Amino acid sequence: MNKETEDAKLLNPLQRNSLSTTFSVLEEMLCAIEQELMLGYCQGVMFQVTDDIPNKEEILKRISVGRMRIDALKKQFSLEKRVKEASRECLGKLSYGWEILEGAKAKYLKGYGAVAEGLAEVLDPRIDEVITIVDGIRDIINGCGSEDGGERHD
């Protein structure tokens, strides 16, 4: 019996699952950081990330070492690799986006002060337009929508 098999027996299935999840989440974070360092930061119309990170090469080296350590732990304790579908990842993010859009409607802004009369009639339809786009993206991912982003072409 090799050392890896012996060490794997030290964990019960729930502990093994917990460690698999922990290292999977950590590796996803490292991967996201690596992509941003290598490809640059996504910029939007409503947000900007300023690149103030020094010594990117050193960070990338440490990420690589971290991945090697995670791989060694995976082998040592027979940890399970998580397989995720990109569609589920995207749908989860879009569902969250839909939720925050609904929460931005005029009736929910009263928690920040009095809501001006007529705001709902002006703001909510515009938010609904964005929700329609989000729904269109979700439909495309689910394989049941057009690829025009939910926009109408009358």
Backbone as a ProteinNet text record, in pm:
[ID]
protein_1_A
[PRIMARY]
MNKETEDAKLLNPLQRNSLSTTFSVLEEMLCAIEQELMLGYCQGVMFQVTDDIPNKEEILKRISVGRMRIDALKKQFSLEKRVKEASRECLGKLSYGWEILEGAKAKYLKGYGAVAEGLAEVLDPRIDEVITIVDGIRDIINGCGSEDGGERHD
[TERTIARY]
84.9	0	89.7	60	144.1	95	178.8	152.1	23.3	0.1	-120.1	-246.2	-247.5	-363.3	-382.9	-273.9	-282.6	-338.8	-288.2	-335.3	-481.6	-521.7	-661	-755.7	-711.3	-795.4	-814.1	-736.2	-750.1	-875.4	-933.1	-1051.6	-1176.5	-1285.2	-1412.6	-1469.3	-1572.7	-1624	-1666.8	-1725.9	-1768.5	-1648.4	-1545.2	-1423.8	-1355.5	-1352.4	-1291.6	-1368.3	-1500.9	-1583.1	-1559	-1547.8	-1522.1	-1388.7	-1285.1	-1154.3	-1156.9	-1227.4	-1239.7	-1304.4	-1409.1	-1478.2	-1387.5	-1319.9	-1230.4	-1123.9	-1056.2	-947.6	-999.4	-1118.7	-1180.1	-1212.4	-1271.3	-1304.4	-1177.2	-1076.2	-949.3	-887.6	-888.1	-828.5	-906.3	-1038.9	-1118.6	-1079.5	-1058.4	-1016.5	-880.1	-788	-655	-662.3	-747.8	-765	-819	-916.3	-973.2	-867.4	-787.8	-680.6	-578.8	-542.6	-446.2	-496.6	-622.9	-679.9	-677.3	-712.7	-711.8	-570.6	-474.2	-336.2	-282.7	-321.4	-268.4	-345.4	-477.9	-561.2	-607.7	-591.4	-639.6	-775.4	-816.7	-942	-1055.1	-1167.8	-1287.9	-1329.7	-1363.6	-1411	-1553.1	-1637.1	-1774.9	-1811.5	-1937	-1983.8	-2013	-2032.5	-2064.5	-1955.8	-1845	-1736.1	-1603.4	-1500.6	-1365	-1274.8	-1186.5	-1086.7	-952.9	-889.8	-758.8	-652.1	-561.2	-455.3	-343.5	-346.7	-245.4	-161	-161.5	-91	54	146.2	287.6	333.1	439.9	507.7	414.7	346.9	253	321.3	442.6	514.2	534.4	565.1	583.7	451.6	344.3	212.4	178.3	202.5	174.2	257.1	382.8	466.8	407.4	364	307.4	175.1	97.8	-25.3	9.4	111.9	155.8	199.4	275.9	318.7	196.4	103.2	-19.8	-95.6	-103.2	-170.9	-100.6	32	107.5	80.4	72.3	43.6	-97.2	-191.4	-329.1	-333.4	-261	-256.2	-196.2	-92	-30	-128.9	-203.1	-304.2	-415.5	-455	-558.4	-516.4	-392.9	-342.8	-324.5	-267.5	-238.3	-364.7	-471.2	-593	-707.1	-676.3	-776.1	-897.1	-869.2	-976.4	-1038.2	-1166.5	-1241.2	-1235.6	-1211.2	-1212.3	-1356.9	-1388.2	-1522.7	-1534.4	-1643.1	-1669.3	-1794	-1779.3	-1890.8	-1922.7	-2049.4	-2091.3	-2094	-2035.3	-2031.9	-2173	-2267.4	-2404.7	-2462.7	-2436.7	-2488	-2422.1	-2292.6	-2222.1	-2283.2	-2303.7	-2361.7	-2504.1	-2583.1	-2721.9	-2730.1	-2639.8	-2637.3	-2607.9	-2512.4	-2478.6	-2593.1	-2655.5	-2766.8	-2887.7	-2910.9	-3021.2	-2997.1	-2873.6	-2838	-2858	-2815.9	-2834.4	-2980.7	-3064.9	-3208.9	-3263.4	-3219	-3264.2	-3227.1	-3105.2	-3066.1	-3133.9	-3163.8	-3238.7	-3380	-3445.3	-3579.8	-3574.6	-3468.9	-3454.4	-3419.2	-3387.8	-3353.8	-3474.6	-3589.4	-3709.4	-3752.5	-3828.2	-3863.7	-3922.4	-4010	-4075.6	-3977.1	-3862.2	-3763.2	-3665.4	-3667.3	-3577.3	-3624.1	-3746.6	-3797.1	-3713.3	-3640.3	-3550.4	-3435	-3416.8	-3309.7	-3362.9	-3491.3	-3553.5	-3682.5	-3751.1	-3878.8	-3857.9	-3949.5	-3943.5	-4029.4	-3969.6	-4040.6	-4157.7	-4266	-4383.1	-4345.2	-4383.1	-4353.5	-4224.1	-4143.6	-4017.5	-4042.4	-4140	-4167.7	-4201.6	-4276.1	-4316.1	-4197.5	-4095.5	-3978	-3870.5	-3841.7	-3731	-3764.7	-3877.9	-3908.8	-3913.2	-3971.8	-3968.3	-3825.4	-3735.6	-3597.3	-3528.1	-3556.8	-3502.5	-3559.4	-3688.4	-3750.6	-3683.8	-3638.5	-3566.5	-3438.2	-3367.5	-3243.6	-3276.4	-3383.6	-3426.8	-3458.7	-3521.5	-3553	-3425.2	-3322.7	-3194.4	-3134.5	-3137.3	-3086.3	-3164.6	-3296.8	-3379.7	-3345.5	-3317.6	-3279.5	-3148.8	-3054	-2926.4	-2950.2	-3032.6	-3064	-3131.4	-3223.1	-3290.8	-3192.6	-3097.8	-2997.8	-2915.8	-2873.2	-2795.2	-2876.3	-3004.2	-3092.5	-3132.4	-3090.6	-3118.6	-3258.3	-3324.7	-3462.4	-3487.4	-3382.6	-3403.6	-3328.3	-3361.1	-3288.9	-3157	-3069.7	-2938	-2928.9	-3043.2	-3039.6	-3035.5	-3009.6	-2996.4	-3127.7	-3238	-3367.2	-3420.1	-3349.4	-3396.1	-3503.2	-3595.4	-3702.8	-3663.3	-3693.3	-3666.6	-3797.8	-3877	-4009.6	-4000.4
-117.6	0	124.2	219.8	339	446.7	545.1	652.7	727.7	751.7	824.3	749.4	618.7	538.3	540.3	532.5	536.2	669.7	778.9	911	932.6	880.5	895.5	828.1	720.9	648.7	725.5	829.5	910.2	998.3	1014.8	1099.3	1014.7	1056.2	992.5	1062.2	1007.1	1066.4	1213	1250	1388.9	1482.7	1438	1518.4	1532.7	1423.3	1426.2	1523.7	1519.6	1610.2	1755.9	1780.6	1915.9	1968.5	1886.4	1928.3	1947.9	1860.3	1875.1	2008.9	2043.5	2170.1	2288	2281.5	2389.9	2417.5	2313.5	2334	2367.9	2321.4	2358	2507.6	2557.1	2699.9	2784.2	2742.6	2816	2818.8	2704.5	2699.5	2786.5	2791.5	2880.1	3026	3064.2	3201.1	3229.7	3136.7	3154.4	3164.9	3085.3	3086.7	3222.4	3275.8	3406.1	3515.8	3511.4	3610.2	3596.5	3473.1	3447.6	3502.9	3477.8	3527.7	3680	3743.7	3889.8	3944.7	3881.3	3928	3909.7	3801.5	3771	3841	3850	3903.4	4046	4094.3	4227.9	4220.3	4332.5	4339.3	4381.7	4322.2	4358.2	4499	4580.9	4716.4	4728.1	4795	4812.3	4958.2	4983.7	5121.9	5173.3	5081.7	5120.2	5083.2	5026.7	4995.6	4996.2	5018.8	5016.1	4957.6	4870.4	4816.3	4875.4	4947.8	5004.2	4900.9	4883.8	4784	4843.5	4814.8	4866.9	4755.3	4639.8	4524.8	4524	4528.7	4522.7	4376.7	4356.8	4227.5	4111.3	4125.6	4022.4	3887.8	3890.4	3765.2	3685	3751.7	3682.3	3622.1	3695	3643.2	3520.7	3527.9	3414.2	3292.3	3313.9	3202.1	3138.1	3221.1	3167.8	3095.8	3145	3074.6	2936.5	2929.3	2800.9	2705.6	2756.3	2674	2630.2	2720.6	2685.9	2574.1	2581.5	2475.3	2340.9	2344.4	2219.6	2161.2	2246.2	2198.5	2141.5	2208	2157.5	2022.2	2009	1881.5	1771.9	1805.4	1706.4	1662.5	1757.3	1723	1637.6	1671	1593.5	1447.6	1426.2	1289.3	1221.8	1293.2	1235.5	1188.1	1265.4	1232.3	1185.1	1151.9	1104.3	1197.6	1325.4	1424.1	1422.4	1448.7	1441.9	1575	1566.8	1685.8	1723.9	1849.6	1899.4	1931	1889.8	1920.9	2008.2	2125.5	2219.3	2243.9	2265.7	2301.2	2453.3	2505.1	2650.2	2708.2	2634	2684.7	2706.5	2614.9	2630.5	2748.4	2766.8	2880.4	3011.6	3020.8	3142.4	3164.2	3058.8	3072.5	3116.9	3067.8	3110.8	3259.6	3307.6	3450	3533.9	3486.3	3561.1	3564.2	3456.7	3456	3560	3569.1	3671.3	3810.6	3828.7	3956.5	3994.2	3897.3	3920.8	3966.1	3899.7	3931.7	4074.6	4116.3	4251.9	4356.5	4322.1	4415.2	4436.5	4329	4342	4428.1	4411.6	4488	4634.1	4671.5	4810.6	4891.2	4826.4	4897.1	5001	5098.3	5215.8	5181.5	5083.3	5054.1	5009.9	4958.4	4914.2	5025.7	5134.5	5245.3	5327.5	5302.1	5379.1	5355.7	5247.3	5222.9	5322.4	5396.9	5496	5638.6	5650.9	5783.1	5784.7	5896.3	5910.4	5891.3	5818.5	5792	5896.6	5966.4	6071.3	6012.5	6086.6	6043.4	6037.9	5932.9	5915.4	5839.7	5816.4	5744.9	5604	5535.2	5397.2	5391.7	5490.3	5490.8	5516	5584	5614.5	5506.6	5467.5	5375.8	5229.8	5184	5040.4	4984.2	5055.3	5000.3	4986	5076.6	5067.7	4947.7	4925.8	4807.2	4681.7	4684.6	4569.4	4539	4642.9	4620.7	4541	4576.2	4504.8	4362.6	4346.9	4212.9	4127.6	4186.3	4112.8	4064.7	4147.1	4106.2	3990.8	4002	3894.2	3765.7	3777.2	3659.5	3600.3	3685.8	3638.2	3560.8	3609.7	3538.1	3403.1	3402.3	3274.7	3178.1	3229.1	3143.2	3083.9	3164.3	3113.4	3003	3026	2924.3	2797.1	2813.3	2697.3	2636.1	2698.4	2643.1	2668.8	2771.1	2793.4	2938.6	3009.4	3149.9	3189.4	3307	3359.9	3417.4	3444.7	3495.1	3646.6	3717.1	3863.2	3933.1	3858.8	3919.9	3963	3914	3949.3	4081.7	4143.3	4269.9	4243.8	4337.8	4325.9	4400.1	4342.3	4405.2	4412.7	4514.6	4528.5	4593.2
0	0	0	-88.9	-94.7	2.1	20.7	116.8	82.2	-47.2	-87.9	-47.8	-66	-28.3	122.3	196.3	343	391	337.5	379.3	341.8	228.4	186	284.2	346.2	442.1	572.9	593.7	715	711.7	593.1	577.4	559.2	622.8	591.1	466.8	404.2	279.4	292.8	405.2	422.9	434.7	503.4	515.7	379.6	304.7	171.5	81.6	90	10.1	50.3	180.5	228.9	176.8	183.7	132.6	-18.8	-88.7	-234.1	-268.1	-196.1	-219.2	-186.8	-73.7	-32.3	-137.3	-182.2	-277.3	-417	-450.3	-577.1	-580.1	-472.4	-463.8	-467	-392.7	-392.1	-531.3	-598.1	-731.4	-830.1	-817.2	-902.6	-880.9	-754.8	-725.2	-786.4	-770.5	-828.4	-980.5	-1040	-1185.5	-1232	-1159.6	-1194.9	-1184.2	-1078.3	-1061.2	-1174.1	-1205.3	-1312.3	-1445.7	-1476.6	-1602.1	-1607.4	-1495.8	-1494	-1509.6	-1445.7	-1457.5	-1599.2	-1663.3	-1796.2	-1908	-1892.5	-2000.4	-1976.2	-1855.7	-1822.1	-1755.2	-1705	-1630.5	-1722.5	-1700.9	-1774.9	-1732.1	-1826.2	-1798.3	-1850.9	-1777.2	-1819.1	-1830.3	-1862.6	-1866.7	-1726.3	-1630.6	-1493.6	-1393.3	-1440	-1347.7	-1421.5	-1343.9	-1397.4	-1290.2	-1330.5	-1239.4	-1281.5	-1190.1	-1222	-1188.3	-1277.7	-1260.1	-1175.9	-1047.8	-956.2	-895.3	-959.5	-904.1	-952	-856.4	-892.9	-906	-976	-982.2	-1017.7	-1129	-1174.3	-1194.5	-1245.7	-1272	-1144	-1035.3	-907.2	-859.4	-876.7	-837.4	-921.3	-1051.8	-1139.9	-1101.7	-1063.2	-1017.9	-892.8	-800.7	-676.2	-700.9	-795.1	-831.6	-885.9	-968.9	-1023.9	-912.9	-817.2	-703.3	-622.5	-603	-530.8	-599.5	-731.8	-808	-791	-791.2	-772.3	-633.6	-533.2	-397	-388.8	-452.9	-454.3	-524.1	-635.1	-706.9	-619.5	-544.6	-455.1	-347.1	-291.5	-190.5	-250.9	-373.8	-443.5	-454.4	-494.9	-509.5	-374.3	-279.4	-148.4	-77	-88.6	-14.5	-104	-228.6	-325	-331.1	-346.8	-354.2	-493.2	-497.7	-622.9	-696.9	-826.2	-911.2	-939.3	-922.1	-950.3	-1098.9	-1157.7	-1297.6	-1301.4	-1359.3	-1368.1	-1514	-1540.4	-1675.3	-1685.8	-1792.5	-1812.2	-1812.7	-1870	-1876.7	-1737.4	-1647.1	-1510	-1439.1	-1463.1	-1403.8	-1453.1	-1583.2	-1640.9	-1592.3	-1589.9	-1545.7	-1400.4	-1317.6	-1177.9	-1165.9	-1243.1	-1240.6	-1295	-1401.8	-1459.9	-1366.8	-1293.8	-1197	-1088.7	-1043.7	-945.1	-1005	-1128.8	-1197	-1207.7	-1242.8	-1252.7	-1117.6	-1012.8	-877.1	-837.9	-864.5	-825.7	-913.7	-1038.2	-1123.1	-1069.4	-1031.7	-973.3	-847.9	-768.3	-644.8	-666.7	-789.9	-820.6	-866.2	-876.1	-921.2	-818.1	-865.1	-785	-649	-642.8	-514.5	-407.3	-448.2	-350.3	-311.6	-385.1	-355.2	-235.8	-189.6	-75.2	50.1	55	167.5	172.5	64.3	56.6	62.8	84.4	92.2	12	20.2	-50.4	-200.6	-261.4	-404.8	-475.6	-569	-641.8	-719.2	-719.9	-796.2	-944.1	-1008.3	-1149.7	-1177.8	-1074.4	-1097	-1149.8	-1092.8	-1135.5	-1284.2	-1331.1	-1472.2	-1565.2	-1514.3	-1596	-1581.4	-1457.3	-1428.9	-1457.2	-1407.3	-1413.7	-1555.9	-1653.9	-1790.1	-1844.3	-1805	-1850.8	-1787.1	-1658.9	-1591.4	-1655.5	-1688.9	-1755.3	-1889.4	-1959.5	-2085.5	-2061.5	-1955.4	-1923.1	-1877.7	-1800.9	-1758.6	-1880.5	-1981	-2103.9	-2172.3	-2170.4	-2229.1	-2149.3	-2016.7	-1930.5	-1956.5	-1964.7	-1993.7	-2130.1	-2227.6	-2360.7	-2358.3	-2280.5	-2266.7	-2201	-2096.7	-2029.7	-2126.8	-2209.2	-2306.5	-2406.9	-2452.4	-2547.1	-2481.7	-2358.2	-2287.4	-2270.4	-2242.6	-2226.6	-2360.1	-2470.4	-2602.3	-2653	-2600.2	-2644.6	-2681.9	-2721.1	-2754.9	-2878.8	-2927.6	-3042.6	-2993.5	-3084.8	-3046.9	-3058.5	-3052.8	-3064.8	-2929.9	-2821.8	-2690.1	-2629.8	-2683.6	-2628.9	-2680.8	-2775.8	-2829.6	-2933.6	-2941.9	-3040.3	-3166.5	-3278.1	-3407.6	-3483.4	-3451.3	-3514	-3649.6
[MASK]
++++++++++++++++++++++++++++++++++++++++++++++++++++++++++++++++++++++++++++++++++++++++++++++++++++++++++++++++++++++++++++++++++++++++++++++++++++++++++

